Amino acid sequence: MGAATAAPAALADRPDARDHRPREARPDEPRGASHVPQSTTPAHPIMAHHLIGTALEPAEAVAAAPSGPDVARRLREQNAQIAQLAGGLAHEIRNPLSTLSLNLDLLAEDFQEPETPRERRAGARIERLKHEARRLQDILENFLRFARLQDLRIAPTDLNAVVEELCDFYEPQASTRGVVVRTHFAAGLPRLRLDADAFKQAVLNLMLNAEHAMPDGGELILTTRRDGDEVVLDVVDTGCGIPEDVAAKIFDPFFSTRKGGTGLGLPTTRNIVLAHGGSIEVQSVPNRGSRFSVRLPAA
C-alpha cells in the first residue's frame, strides 16, 4: 500500500455528520436534520484525521480477511459441515445443561433465607454455579451463531438505512458508556444484496467491540462510501487501538483479550461478511483508535 492519502477535515466539522447524542429539536429544524452542535469537536481529532477516509501505511494495516465469490462459496460449504457437527454437539450439551440450571434454581430457593454460616456459604456457591451455567449457555449459543451461518435471505437493501436503524437501537446503551455515536452516509449509494438481519448482527459486533475498546468513553463513527465497484462501511473508534501481536489473531475463533469474552464476535462478523462476498480489514493506531472496514460488492 502506498503512502497515506490526504485526510479530509475532522468528521465532527462536516455539516452532514450526525451526532446521536439526544437533544430537543429546534422548532424550525426539519425532521432528520444533522445533529452536530457547532461547538462539538472529536475527543481525538488527530485519530479521526488519520483513520477516517484515509489509507494507512503497510505497517498499520494490521489484519485483513480474504474475499471473493469463491471464498464465500467455500465458507458456506465448510460452515454447512461444521453446523451439522455443531448441531449434534449442542443437542448433547444443551439438554443436561438445562437440567443442571433448573436444579440449581430449585436449590437456590431452598437457601433464600439462610440461618447458619454453612447455609450462607452453600447459597453463595450455588449462585456461583448458576453464573457459570449461564456463561456456558452463552458460549454455546454464540458458538452456534458462529458455526450455523445458514442460507442468507438476500434482498436489495439500503445500507445507509440499515446502519442508521442499528445506530438508533444502540445509542441508548452507548450513552450510558460515555460513547458518542456519529454517522456520515454517502449519498447515492447503490442498493446492496444483503441479508439485513445477519448484516446487522455483524455490524453490532463491531460496535460492541469498539465500546469495549473505550472503557472511559469516546467516539464511535460509522461512515459509508463508494470505492470503485465496492461499497465500504467504516467503523471507527477512538479507543486504545490494537497491539500488533494481537492484531493477527482477532478473527480467530475463541481468541479474546477481554475477561469473560467468548472470542466469537469478530469471527462471526467475518463469516457473515465473507458469506456476502465481501471482505473485512482492520487498521489501528496505538492509543488513538481502530478502523474496521467492511467492503461489499455493489449490486
C-alpha positions as CSV (number, residue, x, y, z in Angstrom):
1,M,0.0,0.0,0.0
2,G,1.4,3.4,-0.9
3,A,1.8,6.5,1.3
4,A,-1.2,7.8,3.1
5,T,-3.5,10.0,1.1
6,A,-4.5,13.4,2.4
7,A,-7.2,13.1,5.0
8,P,-10.4,15.2,5.0
9,A,-11.3,17.6,7.8
10,A,-12.3,16.0,11.1
11,L,-15.7,14.4,10.8
12,A,-17.2,16.5,13.6
13,D,-16.7,19.6,11.4
14,R,-18.7,18.1,8.5
15,P,-22.1,19.6,8.2
16,D,-23.7,16.3,7.2
17,A,-22.3,14.2,10.0
18,R,-24.8,13.1,12.6
19,D,-24.3,13.2,16.4
20,H,-26.5,10.7,18.1
21,R,-26.5,12.4,21.4
22,P,-30.1,13.1,22.3
23,R,-31.3,16.7,22.3
24,E,-34.5,18.6,21.7
25,A,-35.1,19.6,18.1
26,R,-35.5,23.3,17.3
27,P,-38.9,24.3,16.1
28,D,-37.6,25.4,12.7
29,E,-35.4,22.3,12.2
30,P,-36.7,19.8,9.6
31,R,-37.1,16.2,10.5
32,G,-34.0,14.1,10.1
33,A,-31.6,17.0,10.0
34,S,-28.0,16.7,11.1
35,H,-27.4,16.8,14.9
36,V,-23.9,18.1,15.4
37,P,-23.6,21.3,17.6
38,Q,-21.2,23.8,16.1
39,S,-19.1,23.7,19.2
40,T,-18.6,20.0,19.3
41,T,-15.2,18.6,18.4
42,P,-14.0,15.0,18.4
43,A,-12.5,13.6,21.5
44,H,-9.4,12.6,19.5
45,P,-9.2,14.8,16.4
46,I,-5.8,13.5,15.4
47,M,-7.1,10.0,15.4
48,A,-10.1,11.0,13.3
49,H,-7.8,12.8,10.9
50,H,-5.7,9.7,10.4
51,L,-8.4,7.0,10.3
52,I,-11.4,8.4,8.6
53,G,-11.4,8.0,4.8
54,T,-7.6,7.6,4.6
55,A,-5.2,4.8,3.7
56,L,-2.6,3.8,6.3
57,E,0.9,2.7,5.8
58,P,1.5,-1.0,5.3
59,A,2.8,-1.4,8.9
60,E,-0.5,-0.1,10.2
61,A,-2.8,-2.3,8.1
62,V,-2.6,-5.0,10.7
63,A,-5.2,-7.6,9.6
64,A,-7.4,-8.5,6.7
65,A,-9.6,-11.3,5.6
66,P,-9.6,-12.8,2.1
67,S,-12.7,-12.2,-0.1
68,G,-14.3,-13.1,-3.3
69,P,-17.2,-15.3,-4.6
70,D,-15.0,-18.5,-4.4
71,V,-14.1,-17.7,-0.7
72,A,-17.8,-17.2,0.1
73,R,-18.8,-20.4,-1.5
74,R,-16.0,-22.4,0.3
75,L,-17.0,-20.8,3.5
76,R,-20.6,-21.8,3.1
77,E,-19.6,-25.4,2.3
78,Q,-17.3,-25.6,5.4
79,N,-19.9,-24.0,7.6
80,A,-22.5,-26.5,6.5
81,Q,-20.3,-29.3,7.7
82,I,-19.4,-27.5,10.9
83,A,-23.1,-26.7,11.5
84,Q,-24.1,-30.4,11.2
85,L,-21.5,-31.3,13.8
86,A,-22.3,-28.3,16.0
87,G,-26.0,-29.1,16.0
88,G,-25.4,-32.6,17.3
89,L,-22.9,-31.4,19.9
90,A,-25.2,-28.6,21.0
91,H,-28.1,-31.0,21.5
92,E,-25.9,-33.3,23.7
93,I,-24.8,-30.3,25.8
94,R,-27.9,-28.2,25.9
95,N,-30.2,-30.8,27.5
96,P,-28.1,-31.7,30.5
97,L,-27.1,-28.0,30.9
98,S,-30.8,-27.0,31.1
99,T,-31.4,-29.7,33.7
100,L,-28.4,-28.5,35.7
101,S,-29.6,-24.9,35.6
102,L,-33.1,-25.9,36.6
103,N,-31.9,-27.9,39.6
104,L,-29.6,-25.1,40.7
105,D,-32.6,-22.7,40.6
106,L,-34.5,-25.1,42.8
107,L,-31.6,-25.4,45.2
108,A,-31.2,-21.6,45.4
109,E,-34.8,-21.4,46.5
110,D,-34.0,-23.6,49.5
111,F,-31.3,-21.2,50.6
112,Q,-33.1,-17.9,50.1
113,E,-33.2,-17.3,53.9
114,P,-30.0,-18.9,55.3
115,E,-30.0,-19.3,59.1
116,T,-26.4,-20.5,59.6
117,P,-23.0,-19.7,58.2
118,R,-22.9,-23.1,56.5
119,E,-26.2,-22.3,54.7
120,R,-24.9,-18.9,53.6
121,R,-21.8,-20.5,52.2
122,A,-23.9,-23.1,50.3
123,G,-26.1,-20.4,48.9
124,A,-23.1,-18.4,47.7
125,R,-21.7,-21.5,46.0
126,I,-25.0,-22.2,44.3
127,E,-25.1,-18.7,42.9
128,R,-21.6,-19.1,41.5
129,L,-22.6,-22.3,39.9
130,K,-25.7,-20.6,38.4
131,H,-23.4,-17.9,37.0
132,E,-21.1,-20.5,35.4
133,A,-24.1,-22.4,33.9
134,R,-25.4,-19.2,32.3
135,R,-21.9,-18.5,30.9
136,L,-21.7,-21.9,29.4
137,Q,-25.1,-21.4,27.8
138,D,-24.0,-18.1,26.4
139,I,-20.8,-19.7,24.9
140,L,-23.0,-22.5,23.4
141,E,-25.4,-20.0,21.8
142,N,-22.5,-17.9,20.5
143,F,-20.8,-20.9,19.0
144,L,-24.0,-22.0,17.2
145,R,-24.4,-18.5,15.9
146,F,-20.8,-18.6,14.6
147,A,-21.0,-22.1,13.1
148,R,-24.5,-22.0,11.7
149,L,-24.3,-19.4,9.0
150,Q,-27.5,-20.6,7.4
151,D,-28.7,-19.7,3.9
152,L,-28.9,-16.0,3.7
153,R,-32.2,-14.3,2.9
154,I,-30.7,-11.9,0.3
155,A,-32.6,-8.9,-0.9
156,P,-31.7,-5.5,-2.4
157,T,-31.0,-3.3,0.7
158,D,-30.3,0.3,1.5
159,L,-27.0,0.1,3.5
160,N,-27.4,3.6,5.0
161,A,-30.9,2.7,6.3
162,V,-29.7,-0.5,7.9
163,V,-26.8,1.3,9.7
164,E,-29.0,4.2,10.7
165,E,-31.6,1.8,12.3
166,L,-28.8,-0.1,14.1
167,C,-27.3,3.2,15.5
168,D,-30.7,4.3,16.8
169,F,-31.1,0.9,18.5
170,Y,-27.6,1.0,20.0
171,E,-27.4,4.7,21.0
172,P,-29.1,4.5,24.4
173,Q,-26.6,1.8,25.5
174,A,-23.7,3.9,24.1
175,S,-24.8,7.0,26.1
176,T,-24.6,5.1,29.3
177,R,-21.0,4.1,28.5
178,G,-20.0,7.7,27.6
179,V,-19.7,6.8,23.9
180,V,-21.0,9.4,21.3
181,V,-22.2,7.8,18.1
182,R,-21.7,9.7,14.9
183,T,-22.6,8.8,11.3
184,H,-21.7,10.1,7.9
185,F,-23.5,8.5,5.0
186,A,-22.5,8.9,1.4
187,A,-25.4,9.8,-0.9
188,G,-26.5,7.9,-4.0
189,L,-25.1,4.5,-2.9
190,P,-26.5,1.5,-4.9
191,R,-28.7,-0.9,-3.1
192,L,-26.7,-4.0,-1.9
193,R,-27.7,-7.6,-1.9
194,L,-27.8,-8.2,1.9
195,D,-29.5,-10.3,4.5
196,A,-30.3,-7.3,6.6
197,D,-30.7,-9.2,9.9
198,A,-27.4,-11.1,9.6
199,F,-25.6,-8.0,8.5
200,K,-27.0,-6.0,11.5
201,Q,-25.5,-8.7,13.8
202,A,-22.1,-8.4,12.0
203,V,-22.1,-4.6,12.5
204,L,-23.4,-4.7,16.0
205,N,-20.5,-7.0,16.9
206,L,-18.1,-4.3,15.6
207,M,-19.9,-1.6,17.6
208,L,-19.7,-3.6,20.8
209,N,-16.0,-4.4,20.1
210,A,-15.4,-0.6,19.8
211,E,-17.3,0.0,23.0
212,H,-15.1,-2.4,24.9
213,A,-12.0,-0.5,23.5
214,M,-13.3,2.7,25.1
215,P,-13.9,2.0,28.8
216,D,-13.7,5.7,29.6
217,G,-15.9,6.7,26.7
218,G,-15.1,8.2,23.3
219,E,-16.5,8.4,19.8
220,L,-17.9,5.7,17.6
221,I,-18.0,6.9,14.0
222,L,-19.7,4.9,11.2
223,T,-19.3,6.1,7.6
224,T,-20.3,4.7,4.2
225,R,-18.6,5.4,0.9
226,R,-18.3,4.2,-2.7
227,D,-14.9,2.8,-3.7
228,G,-14.9,1.7,-7.3
229,D,-17.1,-1.4,-7.7
230,E,-17.4,-1.7,-3.9
231,V,-19.3,0.0,-1.1
232,V,-17.4,0.4,2.1
233,L,-18.7,0.7,5.7
234,D,-16.0,2.1,8.1
235,V,-16.5,1.6,11.9
236,V,-14.0,3.9,13.7
237,D,-13.4,4.2,17.4
238,T,-11.2,6.5,19.5
239,G,-10.2,3.7,21.8
240,C,-6.9,2.1,22.8
241,G,-6.0,0.6,19.5
242,I,-4.9,-3.0,18.8
243,P,-1.3,-4.2,19.6
244,E,0.5,-5.6,16.7
245,D,0.9,-9.0,18.3
246,V,-2.9,-9.2,18.9
247,A,-4.0,-7.9,15.5
248,A,-3.2,-11.1,13.6
249,K,-5.4,-13.2,15.9
250,I,-8.5,-11.0,16.3
251,F,-10.5,-13.0,13.7
252,D,-9.5,-16.4,15.2
253,P,-12.4,-18.2,17.0
254,F,-12.3,-18.2,20.8
255,F,-9.4,-15.6,20.9
256,S,-10.2,-12.8,23.3
257,T,-8.3,-10.3,25.3
258,R,-11.4,-9.3,27.3
259,K,-12.1,-11.0,30.6
260,G,-15.3,-13.1,30.1
261,G,-15.2,-12.7,26.3
262,T,-16.1,-15.7,24.2
263,G,-13.9,-14.7,21.3
264,L,-16.6,-15.3,18.8
265,G,-17.9,-11.8,18.0
266,L,-15.3,-10.8,15.4
267,P,-15.1,-14.3,13.8
268,T,-18.9,-14.3,13.4
269,T,-18.7,-10.8,11.8
270,R,-16.0,-12.1,9.4
271,N,-18.1,-15.1,8.5
272,I,-21.2,-13.0,7.7
273,V,-19.2,-10.5,5.6
274,L,-17.5,-13.3,3.6
275,A,-20.8,-15.0,3.0
276,H,-22.0,-11.8,1.4
277,G,-19.0,-11.9,-1.0
278,G,-17.3,-9.1,0.9
279,S,-14.1,-8.6,2.9
280,I,-13.2,-7.0,6.3
281,E,-9.9,-5.5,7.4
282,V,-8.8,-3.5,10.5
283,Q,-6.3,-0.7,10.7
284,S,-5.2,0.6,14.1
285,V,-3.1,3.4,15.6
286,P,-2.0,2.6,19.1
287,N,-3.5,4.8,21.8
288,R,-5.7,6.6,19.1
289,G,-8.1,4.0,17.9
290,S,-9.1,1.5,15.2
291,R,-11.0,1.4,12.0
292,F,-12.8,-1.8,10.7
293,S,-13.6,-1.5,7.0
294,V,-16.3,-3.8,5.6
295,R,-16.1,-3.9,1.8
296,L,-19.2,-5.3,-0.1
297,P,-19.7,-5.7,-3.8
298,A,-22.0,-3.1,-5.4
299,A,-25.2,-4.7,-6.6
